[in-house]
Amino acid sequence: MVALDIALVSLFGFSLLSNFYGFPGNLTIVLGSLFYAVATGFETFSITFLLTIFAIFLLFEFLEFLL
């Protein structure tokens, strides 16, 4: 389980730095959270939490499109 936690933190770090290279960091966070939830059998992240992250992702992408 520790290796999976390290992978998730690394993915979040990559998502923060990826915006400088034009790769969408928000999408990386959403996909990383989904992968972590599936890998742990939804023990730590519930489906409601994942839907909340996805809704926030859509909101920020919409706001970025408007600006």
PyMOL commands that set and color helices and strands:
alter all, ss='L'
color gray80, all
select helices_A, chain A and resi 2-21+25-39+47-66
alter helices_A, ss='H'
color red, helices_A
deselect
rebuild
show_as cartoon
